[in-house]
Amino acid sequence: MSLLVKITLAAALILSIAVPFGAFAMGEKTKGRYKTALGVNAFLFFGTLIVSSVFMFSGNAFAAETTAAASGVAGMGYLAAALSTGLACIGGGIAVSAAASAALGAISEDGSILGKSLIFVGLAEGVCLYGLIISFMILGKL
């Protein structure tokens, strides 16, 4: 990958973090600003994801591979491993947020159910581990 592409991707990633926080810091703290900052962040993040995917599958990132077909298969394998881990962790985070908040509310009313509530939080965290195991299995096949 050329130096210009690396600089462009680094700048886009930095801007996807800096621009929403800058917009939030300069504006009023209202709901409209939160939505604007989130929209800009999502746009820059997914734009960077699309641009980096185009460069990843163009063959430039896989200079060591001998054929274009082999680099495409390896690229799809890496993408599958990343998606399995990322999506499993997002799902696990959503599950933990729901289970942990309910567990904290229940524990504040009755402290004797701490062990029972921790089991549900642990089960929600297990989803992330399953995604990580699947990504290791995918990477082992490459």
C-alpha positions in Angstrom: 0.0 0.0 0.0 1.4 3.3 -0.9 2.3 6.0 1.6 -0.4 8.3 0.2 -3.1 5.7 0.9 -1.8 5.1 4.4 -1.8 8.8 5.2 -5.4 9.2 3.8 -6.7 6.3 5.8 -5.0 7.6 9.0 -6.4 11.0 8.4 -9.9 9.7 7.8 -9.8 7.6 11.0 -8.5 10.6 13.1 -11.2 12.8 11.6 -13.9 10.3 12.3 -13.0 10.6 16.0 -12.1 14.3 16.2 -14.9 15.9 14.1 -17.8 14.7 16.2 -16.2 15.6 19.5 -15.3 19.0 18.1 -18.8 19.6 16.9 -20.1 18.5 20.3 -17.6 20.7 22.2 -18.4 23.8 20.2 -22.2 23.5 20.1 -25.0 23.4 22.6 -25.5 20.2 24.5 -28.9 19.4 23.0 -30.3 16.2 21.5 -29.8 17.6 18.0 -26.1 18.0 18.5 -25.8 14.4 19.7 -27.6 13.2 16.6 -25.4 15.3 14.3 -22.2 14.1 16.0 -23.3 10.5 15.8 -24.3 10.9 12.1 -20.9 12.5 11.2 -19.0 9.8 13.1 -21.0 7.0 11.4 -20.5 8.5 8.0 -16.8 8.9 8.4 -16.3 5.5 10.0 -18.2 3.6 7.3 -16.7 5.7 4.6 -13.2 4.7 5.8 -14.4 1.1 6.0 -15.5 1.1 2.4 -12.3 2.8 1.2 -10.1 0.4 3.1 -12.1 -2.5 1.8 -11.6 -1.4 -1.8 -7.8 -1.1 -1.2 -7.8 -4.5 0.5 -9.4 -6.3 -2.3 -7.6 -4.5 -5.1 -4.5 -6.7 -4.7 -2.2 -4.0 -3.5 -2.4 -5.0 0.1 -1.5 -8.6 -0.7 1.8 -8.2 -2.5 3.1 -11.6 -1.2 0.3 -13.6 -2.8 1.0 -14.9 -6.3 -2.5 -14.9 -7.8 -5.4 -12.5 -7.5 -7.8 -15.4 -6.6 -5.7 -16.4 -3.7 -5.5 -12.8 -2.4 -9.3 -12.5 -2.7 -9.9 -15.7 -0.8 -7.5 -14.6 2.0 -9.1 -11.1 2.1 -12.6 -12.6 2.5 -11.3 -14.9 5.2 -9.8 -12.0 7.1 -13.0 -10.0 6.6 -15.1 -12.9 7.9 -12.9 -13.3 11.0 -13.1 -9.6 11.7 -16.9 -9.5 11.3 -17.4 -12.6 13.5 -15.5 -11.0 16.3 -16.8 -7.5 15.8 -20.5 -8.4 15.5 -20.3 -10.9 18.4 -18.8 -8.3 20.6 -21.4 -5.7 19.6 -24.2 -8.2 20.4 -22.5 -9.2 23.6 -22.2 -5.5 24.6 -25.9 -5.0 24.0 -26.7 -8.1 26.1 -24.4 -7.1 28.9 -25.8 -3.6 29.0 -29.4 -5.0 29.5 -28.4 -7.8 31.9 -26.0 -5.7 34.0 -28.4 -2.8 34.5 -31.2 -5.2 35.5 -28.8 -7.0 37.8 -27.7 -3.8 39.5 -31.3 -2.8 40.0 -32.2 -6.2 41.5 -29.1 -6.3 43.7 -29.9 -2.8 45.1 -33.3 -4.2 46.3 -32.1 -7.6 47.5 -28.4 -8.2 48.0 -28.8 -12.0 48.4 -29.3 -12.5 44.6 -25.8 -11.3 43.6 -24.6 -14.8 42.5 -27.7 -15.4 40.4 -27.5 -12.1 38.6 -23.8 -12.5 37.9 -24.5 -15.8 36.0 -26.7 -13.9 33.5 -24.1 -11.2 33.0 -21.5 -13.9 32.4 -23.7 -15.7 29.9 -24.0 -12.5 27.9 -20.3 -12.0 27.9 -19.9 -15.6 26.6 -21.3 -14.5 23.3 -18.1 -12.4 22.7 -16.0 -15.4 23.4 -17.9 -17.5 20.9 -17.3 -14.9 18.2 -13.6 -14.9 19.0 -13.4 -18.7 18.9 -15.0 -18.7 15.4 -12.6 -16.1 14.2 -9.7 -18.2 15.4 -11.2 -21.2 13.5 -11.5 -19.1 10.3 -7.9 -17.8 10.6 -6.7 -21.4 11.2 -8.1 -22.4 7.8 -6.2 -19.6 5.9 
